[in-house]
Amino acid sequence: MAEPPPSMEYAELGQKKKDEDLCKEIVGVLETDGSQRVLLAGEAGIGKTRLAKMVGKHATDAGRCFLTICLHLNRKFDDELSLYENIASQLCLYSDFEETEVDDRDEDEEEEKKPEALLAELKKMITEEIEKVKEAKEAAEKKAKELAEKAKELAEKKAKKQPVAGEKKDGSHTGPLYLLLILDDEGNKTSEDRVMKELKLETFLREQKFLKDDKNRLKILITRRKEEEERSKAAGEGATEDAKSEQEDESEHASDGGIKSEKSDNESDEGIKPHDSGDEGKPEPQAPSNATVIDPTKKGVPPVGDEFHTTDMSESLLNSINKPNNMKDLFASLMKDWKTYEKFLPEMVEKSKKSPAAIFVLAKSLKRITPTTLDTEEGEALKQRIEKKIEEVLSAARPSDSSINPVLRLAYELLEFDFPLKDAILDCFWHSLDFFEHCGSVYYRDLITQWILEGYFDPVRSVEKAYQDGHLILMELINRGMLKIQENNVVVPERAMSTLIDPRRRGLFGRSRLRFSRVYCGDKRKGIGKITQIDDMIKTVQAKKGDKVSTVLVSGDRLRRETPVKYFKKLSDLQVLGLFEPTLEPFITAFANLVKLRVLVIRDCDLLTDIEELKDLRELHALEVSGASSLKKISDGFFKALSKLQSLHLSGLQITSSPSSISELTELHCLIIKNCPLLEDLPDIQELVKLEVVDVSGARGLQTCFDNTKGEKKNKSKNKNFYHLTKLQLLDFSESQIERLPIFQDSAVGDKLHSVRRLLLRDCSKLRRLPSLKPLSGLQILDLSGTTSLVEMLEVCFEDKKELLSLDLSGTNLSELATTIEELTNLNKLLMKGCTNIEVLPNIQKLTNLEVIDVSGCEKLHTIEGSFEDMSYLCEVNLSGTKVKTPKLPNKTEIRCLKRITLADGTPFEGEDWSEIRDKIESKRSDEASEEIVEETQPKEDPASDSTDMGDVIKERLCHVPIEKDIYKTILSRFDSPIQQEVMKIHESKDHLQGEASANAELVSFVDIDSTRLKSFFSENKLVKGCSLRMCRDIDNLFFEVDGESLGSLETLSISNFPLLETICWGDSFKNLKKLSIDCCPKIKTLFPEASQMPSSLVELNIKYCENLEKVVEGVQLSSLTNLKPQVKNCPKLEETSEVDSEDWVMVERP
């Protein structure tokens, strides 16, 4: 029997007790004699940073520490000045990121000091502050000691008691006061050796007065990720490229104009309690028995002073995490009195993989989106949606996939709940992870500005509005625990989430316009600088007189207030310029003096016709010119002088040729030339070895990526082989007209392109065959949909694709698939809609991770080899429009979500698990067989027999006619009628809806016909008495605009498998209708919206599988219709109404 979840109060107290015990243990090691150095190393998300902060507070409140300085080494410290600015800002001596606005500066303030003078001043201020804090701590301790002694003496006098020999006179700690230096995330962007030796922090601290007297008064606490620890121990051996993070406490660092997050429910400050008198008489704390004392001469221990004694306390942290019920206590402590999801707690804890980060982020996310009240219908509906998502994501976790944390995946999936900017928040989430990976921590305003530059809020008509959207997303990610605030409003992501895989087709690389993180790379000199949002602009903060503007982002509305030449003349030091929808003409000439410009974005400028003057901006690292629909030409040598360019984005232009000088941009890592419909050629990029993104999507005039020059000058090697592009991650030729791709390998080199994650070739309608894709062993998404000329794929294309998740071959002309498809064992989606030539699907039985199989519209497909029995993660199968018999469905159902299969005839079946669906299919087959037997065994001579009964049997049999036949026609002699009846089956036929045969038809059966052709048929045929309509997938309003007179002779009407049908136009046309059958119409809610529309002649009504049908006749009780004999089956909403109580209903039990 599972343990009940802990109460909120118990869990919170238990979590605090665990935190306090662990802090006491680490502080005990730090306070032993000598210069102590404690190491906390481990995997991402186990809480190393959070613990380090708690230790710092505990040591200050209850120990001998008089000051804690915390340096987050997940940021780059370029020089001494940046390091000491950070320390001074922690001591409130300096604002590392100015919040001052332009109008707040002192006009008499002196010019900015030189770096050397500022560094000297900062060191002096820090020294004075350290001494001041130490003296204050000593004075406070002295006063506390005096008060304690007086209180004790008074107590003794009252008790007339003398002090006991050997009794301690106070409970105060012994030993000198010390300074604790925390080096968090050591080795991420900056190493301990860099800070202590190269930037001389150890020397500076040793020169302090308190350390001159006693060098042991400096203690160091280091946190390090497991990857960095292994790298250090290996002394330079390569480590995995997938860097992970650890859980960090979400603290509130508020400054005027800064950002404030929701306070964490288990914030570290609340989890620490001072030592009490129970510590009296304890011996000096020693290193615990499970701590590892590290020899500083060994590899992996940076040489930070030979006198430091290093103790590895990582095992103590792991032991604390692995204690029984630890994850339950942590989750429950974060939930407060909100117990909505307690029933999921055991599974959440199990799937968290003992990661505090996962528990923290999920709890914050659930708290954020859960409705405050469940009393309303809307609140209850939202709660149910959340619960379904929890069940679906957690149950979808594969035991074999150890890299993905299902609880973190669930927190990501919950981003789609209760937030308006759904696409933008996903972009910003993935960008934050990617940015931190390459650049480290970032000031919050910088991060928002980069989101704007990357185009996540396009179109930007107001910079202020875009900034507000960015700030809204920033706070949402913070409040969900996915972003965290450090000192000075610096932001870092919860990088434990970097193990997740972006499931979107284009991913982050396909959504980002500049890839600015690759240009910046954490180098402060290449960044945006200290900026603020003011007056519908984003610009550099001018906090001091003489400060120069280096960054400006402005939209067209705001820019119209300025005269371009005059405005930009004053901005000669400008380095980053973003113009959104500029409407000034001309303005390019005004950039002549912007020689320091590094980043230039000109977005959505219809008036721009010429950019030639931009080629003189030789310092450009990133250039975007997009949406310039009047720009028709860029000179061939335009980029010759722009040798520093790393990111180039040209889109929405009318150019026919791309400048060949792009081939000389050897630093280029991002090349985007998309949505240029007239583009006819590409530059030679096969030697640009730093390329990570190549996006040429939307170049509908591009017929080749090779040289299209005719004659002897043709360069036959141009773009022939991409095997040098070993950093390439996205290659997108979608909507181009290329016939062939470059090859991706060199026989002498072998596999070199594991980095490619996405190969997108959607709607490349002239692409006939693919090269060998075997070298692309890291491919995750392969999209070939709409490549209508593709007739061949090599067997090797599916080899070495263990990471492939999505394969889309929809609309291709392939006649067969490579049998190596069975090697795609991690494939989640197999999409082959409308592959009209494929007849057999190779054995896919081994693809046990498949969730979606869609082969709808593959009209020649008759066989799928192998069964689906072992596909326990399967959720959706679509076989409509094929000849495939119903396959053997999965024996087990792992993912808890609504399953759906659409059979070859278009009949859909849904259920919570596959066994339920299997039963429904078998029940329907049994019902159909019984109906056919009953009809065929009726005596032919029976005069009461209605000829239309046999017609229904015939129509049912006609469903088995091969679907590619346009017309199936036969003369029936089994009707009890003096005239032979003619039956027609019509499947999307243009040629056979007219003529003598159709004109004389009284009994017709249509399959998959559209509204236009149906209207045309009935306009010519007014004698039809029996009509069967099946699998009309596009009709939502039946008989709309059909002449009412044409329907007057109908006596029997059968409507089946209309997935979109919502309305039937009855009017007053069906005067002779006697029998009506409605089957598998999931969207219809009311059969007869008005009582007057119901034919008075109707005597039989059969309704099946109409899940949303609520009313038969609006406003009329069926009990009043004494002549009607209705039957209903599997219509849950109709059965729940009071109408089913009518004694006239004949209820058919569900199978």
N, C-alpha and C positions, 0 to 999 in steps of 0.2 A: 504493500500500500504506500503510495507516494506521501511524502511529508507535506503537511499543510504549509502554505506560504507564511512567512513570519509577519507579525503585525508591524505596522509602521514604526511605532515607538520602540519596540524591541530591536528591529532591524537597524534603526538609526543609532541607538545606543551601542549595539554590537559593532557596527562599523567604526564608530568613534573610538571604541575601546581597542580594536585591532590597529587602527591608525596610531593611537597613542603608544601602544606597546612597541610597535615597530620603530617609531620615532625615538623612544627612550633608548632602545637598543643601539641605534645608530649614533645618537648623541653621546651615549656612554663610550663608544669607541673614539669619537672625536675628542672627548675630554680627558682621555688618558694622556699621560706624560709624553712630551715630544711633539714634533711636527707631524700631525696625523693627516693622512690623505685617504678618503673613503671612496670606493668605486661602486657604482650601481650600473650594471650592464644587463641588457635583456632585449627581448623581441619588442616589436612595435605594440603599443597599446597596453602595456602592463602597469603603467602609472609611475614611471621613474621620475618624471618632472614634477608631477603632483606631490610625490613623496619628498622630493628634494625641497620643495617650497615649505612643506609642513615641518620638515626637519629644521629649516632655517628659522621658522617662527617659534618652534619648540625650544630651540637652543637659545633664542633671544629672551623668551618669556620665562623659561624655567631653568636655563643653564647659565653658563658663564660667558656666552657670546654677547658682545656689546654692539656688533654691527654685522649684518649680512649683505654681501654684494653678490648679485646674481647676473652672470653674463650668459646670454643665450647664444651659443656658438652655431646656431642655425642661420646666422646672418654673417655676411662677410665684413671683417674689419680690415679695411684697405690700408690703414696707417695708424700711427699712434693717436692722432687727433680724433679719429672716429671712435677709437676705444675709450679714450678719456672723456669724450662727449657723452658716451653712453653711461659711464660710471657717474659723471657729474649730474646727469639727468635723474638717475636713481636717488641721488642725495638731494634732489630739488635745488641744484645749483645752476642748472642749465637746461634749456628746452631743446632736446635733440631734434624734435620736429616742431617748428614754430606754428602756433595757432593764431598769431597776430595778423590782423588784416591790414591792408594798406593804409587805411585812414587812422589806425591806432598808433602809428609810429611817432616817435618824438622827432620833430623836425630839426632839433638841435643836436640830435645824437651824432656822435662822431662816425666817421667812415669805418667800415668793417676792418677789423684788425687782420694782420697777416697771420697765416697758420702757425708760424713759430711762436709768435707772441701770444696767440690764443691758447696754444698748448701749454706754455709756461704758466699762464694765468690759471688755466683749469687745474693743473697739478697742484698749484699753491692752494687753491680753494678746496680741493679734495683733501689735501693734507690737513688743513685747518679744520675741516668738517669732521674728519676721522677723530682727531684729538678732542674736539668739542663733544662728540657723541660719547667717546670713552669716558671723559671726565663727568659727563652727566650720568652715565651708568654707575660710575664709582660713587658719586654723591648720593644717588638714589639708594644704592646698597648700604651705604654708611648710615643714612637716615633710617632705613628700614631696620637695620641692625640695632640702632639705638632705641627705636620704638619697641622692638621685640624684647630687648633687655629690660626696659622699664616695665613693660607689661608682665614680664616674668617675675621681676622683683616684687611688684605689687601683688601678684598672685601668691607668692611665697609668704609675704607678710600676712595676708589674709588667712592663709592656711597655717601660719606659724610653723612653717617648714623650712629647714635648712637645706641648701643644695647638697645632693648626694655626690660623694667623691667620685671623680671620673666622669660625671655626667656632662655632656656637651652643653655649652651655654647658649647655643642657638642652633637652628636647623639650617643655616646657610651653607652654600656650597663652598668648597675650598678650591684653591688653585687660582691662577691669574686669569683675567679677562682676555678673551681672544677674538679675532676677526675671522668670520667664516666666508670663504670665497666659493661660490657655487658655479661650476662650469657645466652648463646644461647642454645636452646634445653635442657633446664634444666630438669633433671629427667630422661633423656634417658639412659645414661650410668653412669652419675655422678650427684649427687644432689647438690643443693645450700648449704645445710647444711654440706655436705661432704667437699666442697671447702672452705667455709667460717669458719667453726668451726673445723672440724677434721684436715684439712690441714692448718688451722690457717692463712688463707689469710686476714680475717678481722682484726685480731690482727696485722699482719704485716703492713697493710695499715694505721691502727690507729696510729702506731708508727712513721709514716712519719711526717716530720716537718710541712708540710702545714696542716695536719689534727690535729696536737697537738694544733695549734692555733685556729682552728675552725673545730669541728667534723662534721659540716654540709656540708663540702666541698667534701664529697663522695656521689655520686649518682649511683644508680643501675638500669639497665634496663634488664628485664628477658623475654625471649621467652619460651613458653612451649606449647607442643602439647596438644590438647584437652583431649586425653586419659590420659596424665600425670596429667593434671589439675583435672580430675574427680577422678583419683586414689588418689591424694593428699587430695582432699576434703572428700573422703570416709575414710580417715585415715586408710589405710591398706586394704580396701576391694579390692577384685580381679578385675582386669580390663581386657578388651579384649586382647587376645594374638596377634591380628593382629595390630601391631604398625604401625602407619603411620607417614609421615614426612611433613614438610612444605617447601614451595618454598624458595630457597636460591639464592641470587645474584651470578652470575658467574663472579667472579673478577679475575683479572690477577695477579698472584703472581709469579713473575719471579725471579729466582736466577740462577746463573751459573750452567748449566747442568740440570736445572729444566724443567718443562713443561709449555707451554704457550697455552692457548686456544684462539679460535677466540673471539675477544672482543664483549661483548653483545651489541646489538643495543640500548638498553635502560639502559645502565649501570648506577648504582646509582650515581656515581660520576658526571655524566652529568646532572642528574635530580635535583641537589641541587643548588640553587642560594643564595648568601649572602643576608642578610637583607639590605634594602636600607634606605635612609633618611626618607622614609615614615613611619618608625617605631618610629620616634621622638615623644615624648610626650605621648606615650602609657603608660597606667598603668602597674604595675607589672603583668605578666601573671598569671592567676589562673587556677585551674583544670577546664576543660570544664564541662558543665552541665550533659553531658551523661557519664562522667567518674564515676566509682564506687570506692569509698574510702573503703578500706578493713580494717577491724579490725584485727590487728596482733595477737590477742588472739584467733581468730577463727581457726578451723582446715583448713589445706590447705595453711597456710601461714607459711613458715619456719621461725624459730626464729632467724632472722639475726639482732640482735641488737634491743632492745626495742624502741630505738629512731627513727627507720625508719618509715616513713609515706608511706603506700602502696596505689597506685592508679591503678585500673584495666582499661586499655585503649583498651581492646579487642574490645569493641563495636564500638569505633571510627574506628578501622581497618576494621571491618565488614561493617560499614556504607559506608566507602570509596569504598570497593569492590562492594557493591550493588548499587552504583550510576548508573543512566541511562547511557547506552553506554560505561560503564567502560571497559568491556571485548572487545568491538569493538575497542576502542581507543588503548588498550594494544596490541591487535593483529596487528592492522594497524601500530602502532609505531614500531613493530618488523619487519614489512615487507619492510620498506624503500620504494624505488620507484618500487618495484617488486609486480605487482598487478595481477599476473597470476591466483590466486585462489580467487579473490574477490567474485565470484558468490557463493562460498561455505561459505563465512564468516558468514552469519546469522545462518546457521545450526551449524557451528563449535562453535559459541558463545553459542547457545542454549544448545548444547550437552556438553559443558565444565563444566557444573554445577557450574559456577562462580568460577572456580579454576584458579587463575593466573598461577599456575604450569603447568596445562594442556595447556593453551594458549602458554606459554613460550616454552615448550618442542616441541609442534607441529610446531610452527613457525620456531624454529631452525632446526627441522628435514626437513621441506619443503624447507627451504632455502638451506640446505645442498645438497639435491638431485635434485632440479629443474635444468634442463639444462640452461647454461648461454645464449644460443641462441636457439630460436625455429624455426629458418629459415631452419634448416636441417631436412631431413626426420627422422633421428634418434632422434633428439631432440623433434620433434613433437610426435613421437611414445612414447617416455618416458613420456612426459607430459600427454598423453592420458591414459597410464597405471596408472599413479599417480592419475589422476582424477577418474578413475574407482575404484581404491582402496579406495579413500576418500568416494565416494558414497556408496560403498559396506559396509564399516565398520561403518560409521555413521548411515546408514539405518538399520544395524543389531542390533543396541542398543535396549535392552528391557526396556520399561518404568518401569517394575516391579523390575528390578535389580538395586537397588540404590547403591550397593557397587562398581560397575565397572564404571569408567569414560570413556565414548566412545572416547573422544579426546585423552586420554592417550593410549587407546587401538590402536587407529589409528597410533599414533607415534611409537608404538612398531611394528605394522605391516609394517611400512615403513622401518624398518631395513633391509628388504630383497632387497631394491632398492639401486643400485649404490654402492655396496660394495662387494669386492671379497671374503672375509672370512665369508660367510653367517652363517654357522653352528657355527663357533667359536664365532662370535659376539653375537649370541643368548645365548650361554653358559656363556660368560663373563657378559652379561647384568644380567641374572638371578643370577649368582654367586655374583655379586656386591650387589644386594638387600639382598640376604641371608646372606652374610658376614657382612654387616652393621647391620643387625638385631641382630646378636649375638656378634659382636666384636666392632662395632662403626667405626669411621673414620680410614683410613689407608693411609700410605705413598704410593705414586704411584708406586714406584719400588717394594714394598712388594706385592702390588696387582697383578702386572704383574707376579711376581715370583710364586704367589699362583695359578694363571691361568695355568702356565706351570706345576706345581706339580699336578694339578687336571686333566691334560691330555687333555686340550682343543686344543692343537696344535700337538698332536701325529700324526705320530711318530716324536720324536725329534732327528734329526740327527745332528743338530747344535743348541746349546743353544743360540748363538747369533741370529740366524735366528728366533727362537721361541720368543726371547725377542723383536725383531723388529716387529714381527706380533702382539705381545701383546701391544706394544707401539702404533702401528697403530690403533688397536681397542680402546685403551684407549682414544686417541685423537678424534676418530670418535664419541665415546659416549659423550665426553666432548662437542664437537662441536654441537652435537644434543641436548644438555641440559640434558642428562640422568645421567651424572656424573658431579660433580662440584668440583672446587678447593678451598680449604681453605688455610690458612697460611701455609707456609713451604711445599708446594706441597702435602699437605694432601688432600685426595679425599673422597668425600661422594656421594652417589647416590641421585637422585631425588626420595625420598622414597614415594612420593605420588603414584608412579607407583607400589608400593608393593601391592596395591589392585588388581592388575591384576592376572589372573590365567594362569599358564604355560600350553599352549594347547598341547605341545609335548607329545607323548606317554610315553616315559620314564622320561620326565621332568628333572630338574636339578639333582635330586638324582641319576637318572640312568645314568647321563653323568659325574658325578664327581667321581674321583678315591679314594680320601682320606677323603672328608668332613673335611678339615683342620680347617675350621672355628669352628667346635665343639671342636677341640683339643686346639685351640688358645684362643677362647672366650675373646679376647681383653686383655689377660694377657701378658704384655710386655716381661715377662721372658720366655714365651712359644712361642714367635713369631719367626720371621725369623731374626730380628735384622737389623742393618744398612748395606745394601748391595749395590753392584754396578755390572754392567755388563762390563767385561773386558776380553780380550784374550779368547773369546769363552767360557767364564765361568761366572757364577753368584756367587759372593763370598762376604764375609764380608768386609766392608770398613775398611782399616787399616790406620786411619787418624793420629794416634799417635804412637810413638815408643812403642812397647810392646803390641799393640793391638793384640788380639787373634782372629783367624778365627773361627767363629761359624757356618757359612753356606757355603756350596759349592754345586753348581749344575753344572754338566759337562757331555758332551756327549762323545761317544766312540772315535771319531776322535781326540778330544783334549786330552783325557785321555791316548792315546797311547804314548804320549810324556813322560809319567811319569813311574817310577818304583813303583808299588803299595805299597810295604812294606815301602820304604823310604818316599814316598809322604805322606801316612796317619800317619806315625810315628810322623811327625811334626804337625799333626792336632789333638792333644789329647783333645783339647777343643771343637771339632766339635760337634754341636748339630743337625744340619739339613744337610742331605746328599742326593742328588739326582743323580743317575747314569742312563744315557739314552743310550741304545744300547752299553753297555761296551763289549769290545772284548778282554780284558785281562784275562789271565788264569794262575794261580788262583788269585783271589783278595779278597775273603771272609776272608782268614786268616789275611789279612792286617788290618782288623777292630778290632783286639784284644784289642787295647788300646783306642778305641773310646767309653769309658764307659759312657760318658755324652750324647751320641747320643739319641735324642728324636724322630726324624723323619728320616726314611730310606726308600728310593725309589730305587728299582733295576728294571728297565723296559727294556724289549726286549733284554734279554741276552740268546742267544741260547746255550752258552757254560756252563751255570751254571748247575751243577749236584748235589750239596750238599749245604745246608744252615745251617747245624746243629750248626756251631760255632756262629751263630747270636743269639742263645738263651741266651747267656751270656750278651747281651746288655739290661740290666734290666731297664734302664730308658726310653726305647722306649714307645712312646705314639701313634705313627702311623707307620705302616709297610706295604710296598707294594713290592711283588715279582710277577712280571707279565711277560708273554711272554717267560718264561724259559721253552722251549719245551723239554729240556733234564732232567728236574727235575722230578723224579719219586716217591720220597718218602720224607715225613716229619715225624719225629718220633712222637709217640703218646703223649709224655710228653713235646714236644717242647715249649709249651706256659706256662708251670707251673710257670716259674720264671718271665714271662712278665706280671705281674699283673696290670701294669699301662696302658696297651695297650687299646686305645680307638677306633682306626680305623685299620682294617685288610683287606688287599686286596691281594688275591691270584687268579691269572687268567692265562689261557693259559699254565697250567702245565699238566704233565702226571701222576699225583698222582691218586691212586685208592681209597685211604681212607683219610678222613680229621682227623687231630689230635683231639682226644677226650678232650684234655686239653683246647681247645677253650671254653669249657663249664665253665671254671673257670675264664674267663675274664669278671668280673662283671662290669667293666667300659666301656665295648665295646658298641659303638653306631652305628658303621658301619661295617657290615660283608659282604664282597664280595668274593665269591668263584665261579667265572664264567668261562665259556669256558674251563672247565676241562672235556674233553669228556670221560675219563675213570673213573671218580669219581663214587663210588658206595654207599657211605654213607655220612651222615651229622653228625656234633656234636649235642649234646642236647643243644638247645638254648632257650628253653621256659622260663628259669628263668633269662635270661639276659635282665632285665627290662629296660635298657637304650637304647636298640636297636631302631634305626630309619630306617635303611636300611638293608634289607636281600635280596641279589641278588645272586641266584644260577643258573642263566640262562646259557644255553649252556652245562649243565651237562648231556649229552645225554646217559650216562650209569647209571644215577641215577634212580632207580626204586622205591625207597621209601624214605620218610623223617623220617620214624620211624626206630626202631632198626631192622636191617636185620640179627642179630645173630640168629642162629638156636639152639634149645634145651632149657634147663632150664635157661640158663644165659641170655636169651632174656629179655630186659628191655621194658616191655609193655607200660610204661608211657612216654617213650622218645618222645619228640615233639608232644605229644598228643593234647595239648591245648595251644594256643598262647594268651589266654585272659590276661595274665600278661604283655604282650608287649604293654603297653598303649601309648608308644611314637612312635610306628612303623608307618612309612609313605609310604614305598615302599616295596612290597613283590613280587619278580620276580622268578618264577620257569620255565620260558619259555624254550622250547626244551628239558626238562627233560622227563623221562619216568615214573614219579610218577603216581600211580593209585588213591591215595587219598590225601587230604589236611588235615592239623591239623584243629581242630575246633577252633572257635574264641569266645567262650562264656562260662560263668559259670552261671548256672541257679540261683545261689544264689547271683550273683553280678550284672547281667544284662549288659546293653550296656556300654562297656568300651573302644571300639576301634574306636572311631570317628576320630582318627588321621590318619588312613590309607587312603591315597589318590589314590594309584594305586595298583591294583592287576593284575599282568601280567602272563598269563598262555599260551601264544602262542605256538602252536605246541607241547603241552603235549599230545602226541597221545594216551597214555594209560589211561588218566584220564577219569574215567567212570561217576563219579557224584561229586557234590559239597556239602560241608557242608552248614549249614545255614549261609548266608552272612548278615543276618539282623543286627548283631552288627557293621558291617562296614558302619555306617551311614554317614560317611564323604567321601565315595568313589566317585572319580571323573572320573576315567578311569578303565573300566573292559574289559580286552582283553582275550577272550577265543578262538580266531581264531585258526584253525588247530587242535583243540582237537577232533580228529576224532572219539574217542570212547565215547565221552560224550553223554549220552542218557537221562539224567534226570537233571532237575533243580527244587529245591523245590519252592513252592509258595512264601515262605518267603524271598527268595533270592532278590527279587525286592522291598521288603518293606523297608521303612525308607531310601530311596536313593534319597533324594531331591536334592543332589548336583551332581548326576551322569550326566556327559556330553557326554561320549562316551561309547557305548556298541557294542562290536565286537564279534559276534557269528559265523563268517564265517567258513565254513568247519566242523561244528559240526554235530553230528548224532542225534540231538534232533528231536523227532517226534511231539512235541508240546511245546509251550511256556506258562509260567505261566501267568495267566490273570492279575496278579498284575503288569504286565509291564505298565499298564495304569497309575500307580502311578509315573512313571519316568517323571514328568512334566517338568523338566529342560533339558531333553535329547536333544542333538544337532545332534548326529550321531547314526543311527541304521544300523549296517552292518551285513548282513546275507548271504553273497555270498556262493553259493554251499552247502547249507543245504539241502541235497537231500531227506531227509525223512519228512520234514515239509510240511504239507498240508494246514494248516489254521493258519493265523496270528491273534492273539486275537485283540480285539478292541484297536486301537492306536489313536483314534480320539482325545483323551485328550492331546496327546503329541504335543501341539501346538508350541513348540520351536524347533521342528525337522528341520534341514537344509538338511540332507542327509538320504535317504532311499535306501538301495541297497540289493535287494533280488535276484539278477541275479544268474542263475544256480540252483535255487531251483525248480527242474523239476517237483515235485509233488505238489507244491504250487498252489492252485486254488482260494483261497479266502483270502482277507485282510479285516477283519471286520472293519466297520466304514469307513468314507470318509476322504479325505484330505482337505476338504473345509475350515476348520478353521486353517490350517497350513500355516499361512501367511509368515513365515520365510523360507519355503521350497525352496531349490535351485536345488536339483538333486534327481531324482527318476530313478532307474534301475530295470525294470521288465523282462529283456531279459531272455529267457530260462525257463520262468514259464508259467502257464496256467491262470494267473490272467488277468481278463478283465480290460480295462483301468478304473482306479478309478476316482471318482469325484475330480477334481483338485481344488487347493485353490481359494477362491473367491477374496482374496486380495493378493497383492504382496508387502511385506515390504522391503526386501533386494533388492537393486538396483544392480543386476548383471545378467549375462546370465543364464537363467534357462534351464534345460535339462531333458527330460524324454525319456527313451528307453522302448518301449512297449514290450510285451511278444514275438512278432515275431522278435525282434531286430531292429525295425524301430526307429531311433532317431528323436526327434523333439526339436528344440531350439527356444528360444525367450526371449525378455527382460522381459516379464511378462507372467503369466500363462494364461491370457485371449488370448494372441496372440498364444500360443501353443495350446490352446483348439480349436481355429479357424482353425489352420493348420491340427489338427487331424481330425476334422469334414470335412474339405475340401477334405482331402485324401480319407476318407471313401466314400464321395459323388462321387468323381471321379471314384473310383473302382467299386462302384455300377452301375454307368452309363455305364462304359465300359463293365461290365458283361451283362447288359440288351441289349446293342447294339449287342454284339456277339451272344447272345442266340436267338435274334429275327430275325436274318438273315435266309432266306429260305434255307432249306437243299439241294434243288435241284439246287441252283445257281451254275452253273459250274465254275463261276469265283472265287467262294469262295476258299480261300486257307485253306487247312486242318490245317495248323499251327495256324490259328486264333482261332479255337476251342481248339487247344492244349493249347493255352495261358489261355483260360478260365478254362480248366481242371487243369492246373498247379496251377492256383490261388486257385481253390477249394482244391487242395491237401494241401495247407498251413494249412488248418483247421484239418488235420489228427493229432491225438495225437502224440506228439513228441517222446514218448518213443517207438513207433513202428519203427523197423529198416527198414523194407521194406513195401511199399504200392504198390500193383500191380493190375492193372485192364485192361481188354480188351475193347477198345472203338470201337464202330461201327458207330460213327457219323462223321468220316473223309471221305471226298470225295476222296477216294482212293480205288483201287481194293484190296488192301491188308490191313488187320487189323493192326493198329498201337499199339504198346505196350508202356505204360507210366510207368516209374519207379520213385519213390521218395525215396531217400537214405539219411539216417541220421546217420553219423558216424558209418558205418557198415563195419566190417572186413570180415564178412562171406558171404555176399550176393553180392559182387561186381564182382563175377565171375559166370560162369555157362551158361547154354543155354539161360535162361531168359534174362540175361543182354547182351549176345552176339547178340541177334536178335533185341534189342531195337533200334528204330529209333528216339524216342522222350523221353528224360530223364529229370528228375528234381532232382537236388541235394540240400540238406539242410545241412549246417554246416559240410562240408567235408574239409579235409586238402589237401595240394598240393600233398603229396605222393600218397594218394589214388586216387586223380583225375588223376594223371599221369598213375597209374596202370590201371585204368578203360579204358582210351583212348588207351593204348597200346594194349588192347585186343578187342576193339570195334571201327571199322573204318567206320561204316555205319550210325552213328548218324546224323540225319538231324536237329533235334530241341533240344536245351539244355537250361535249366533254372538253374541258380546257385543263391542260396539265403543264407543269414546269414552265410557266410564263414568268421568268425571273425578274423582268423589268417593269411589269405593270403594277402600279399602285392605285389606279382609279379605273376599275373595270367598266366597260361599255360607255366610257366617256365619249360624247359626241356621236355615238352610234344612233342611227335613226330609230326611234321607238317603234315605228311601224314594222321594221324588219324583225323585231323580237317578239311580235305579238303571237306568232304561231308556236313558240317554244312551249313544250310540255314537260320536258326533262332537262335539267341543267346540273352538270357536275363540275365543280371548281376544286382543283387539287394542286398543291405545291406552288403557291404564290408567296414567296418570301417577303415581298414588299407590299402586298395588297392591304390597303387601309379602308377603301370605300368601294361600294358597288352602286352604280347609278341605276336605281330601279325605275324611278319615274312612275308612270302609269302604263308602262309598255307590256309587262308580263301578265297579260289578261288570262292566258290559258295554262300558266305554269302549275303543274301538279306535284312534281317531285324536285326537291332541291337538296344537293349534297355539297357540303363545304368541308374540305380536308386539308390539313397542314397549311394554314394561313396564319402565321404567328403574330401578325401585326394588327389584324382587324379586331376592333373593340365592340362595335355594334353592328348587327347584321342589317336591320331595318331602322335607320335613324328616325323615321316617322311612321306612325301606324298606317297612314294612307298608302305607303309604298309597299306594304305587304300584300301580295296577290291573294285575292279572296278564294281563288281556285286551289291554293296550295293545301295538300293533304298529307304529304310526307316531307319531313325535314331531318336530315342526318348531318351531325356536326362532329368532327373528330380533330384532335390535335390542334386546336386553336387556343394557344396558351393564354392569350390576352383578351379573349372574348368575354365581355362582361354582361352584355344585354343582347337579347334576340330582337325584341321589338321595344323601342324606346317608349316608356310611358304606358305599356299595356301588359297586364298579367296574362300569361299564357293559358291560365285556367279558364279565361273567358272565350278562348278560341277552341270550341268543342270539336271542330272538324279536323284539327291538326294532330298528327301523330309524330311527335319529334323524338329523336334519339341523340344522346350526347355521350362522347367518350373522350377522356383525357383533355378536358377543358376546365382546369382548376378554378379559374376566377368565375366562370359561369356556374359551376357547381356550388360555389360558396354563397351565391345569392339566394334570396328567398324563392326565386323562380323554380328552383329544382323541387320545391315542395308540392308543386302542382301535380295532381294525380294524373294529369295527362302525359307527364314525362315518363318515358321508359328508360331508366338509367342502366347503362352498361358498365359493369365493374371494371376497374383498371386491372391490367394483367398483373 
